[in-house]
Amino acid sequence: MEYVDRVIESVTMTLDGGIYIRVTFRNCELFYAGGSMKIDDVHFENCTMKLIEGAESTHKLLTTLCRGGGLDAIPFYHGQ
């Protein structure tokens, strides 16, 4: 689904697979499982975000790397 120049309010939704450009999420419960999405100029107001499935593992890995100062030493490639 594609959202452009929108305010999305008081919904529960999964972000994976979406396109979000100049979007404001307000009072939403959001889920992210690690799937692809496009996000540009997005704002969150009073929202909760729950990382599920692969996203939770990715978050744990990146948090660990950041704490150890390891991110600067690791080249990251973004697949298409």
C-alpha positions as CSV (number, residue, x, y, z in Angstrom):
1,M,0.0,0.0,0.0
2,E,1.2,3.5,-0.8
3,Y,0.6,6.5,1.5
4,V,1.7,10.0,0.4
5,D,0.9,13.3,2.1
6,R,-1.3,11.7,4.7
7,V,-2.1,11.7,8.4
8,I,-2.8,8.2,9.6
9,E,-4.6,8.2,12.9
10,S,-5.7,5.8,15.6
11,V,-5.0,2.5,13.6
12,T,-3.2,-0.7,14.3
13,M,-1.2,-1.7,11.2
14,T,1.9,-3.5,10.0
15,L,4.4,-1.4,8.1
16,D,6.1,-4.1,6.0
17,G,5.6,-3.8,2.3
18,G,4.3,-0.2,2.5
19,I,5.5,3.1,0.9
20,Y,5.2,6.0,3.3
21,I,6.1,9.5,2.0
22,R,5.4,12.7,4.0
23,V,3.2,10.7,6.4
24,T,2.4,11.5,10.0
25,F,1.3,8.6,12.2
26,R,-0.7,9.7,15.2
27,N,-2.0,7.6,18.1
28,C,-1.2,4.4,16.2
29,E,0.0,0.9,17.2
30,L,2.6,-0.1,14.6
31,F,4.2,-3.5,13.9
32,Y,7.4,-4.1,11.8
33,A,8.5,-7.6,11.0
34,G,11.7,-6.7,9.1
35,G,10.2,-6.7,5.6
36,S,10.9,-4.1,2.9
37,M,9.3,-0.7,2.9
38,K,10.1,2.8,1.7
39,I,10.0,5.6,4.3
40,D,10.7,9.3,3.7
41,D,9.8,12.3,5.8
42,V,7.7,10.3,8.3
43,H,6.7,11.5,11.7
44,F,5.3,9.6,14.7
45,E,3.1,11.3,17.4
46,N,2.1,9.2,20.4
47,C,2.6,5.9,18.7
48,T,3.9,2.5,19.8
49,M,6.1,0.4,17.6
50,K,6.5,-3.4,18.1
51,L,9.3,-5.2,16.4
52,I,8.3,-8.7,15.5
53,E,9.8,-11.7,13.8
54,G,13.1,-10.9,12.0
55,A,13.0,-7.2,13.0
56,E,13.4,-8.0,16.7
57,S,16.6,-10.0,15.9
58,T,18.0,-7.3,13.7
59,H,17.3,-4.7,16.4
60,K,19.1,-6.8,19.0
61,L,22.1,-7.2,16.7
62,L,22.4,-3.5,15.8
63,T,21.9,-2.4,19.4
64,T,24.8,-4.7,20.4
65,L,27.0,-3.4,17.7
66,C,26.3,0.2,18.5
67,R,27.1,-0.4,22.2
68,G,30.4,-2.0,21.3
69,G,31.3,0.8,18.8
70,G,31.3,-1.8,16.0
71,L,29.1,-0.2,13.4
72,D,31.8,2.1,12.1
73,A,34.1,-0.9,11.4
74,I,31.4,-2.9,9.5
75,P,30.5,-2.0,5.9
76,F,26.7,-2.3,5.4
77,Y,25.2,-3.0,2.0
78,H,21.5,-2.3,1.3
79,G,20.1,-4.9,-1.1
80,Q,17.3,-4.0,-3.5
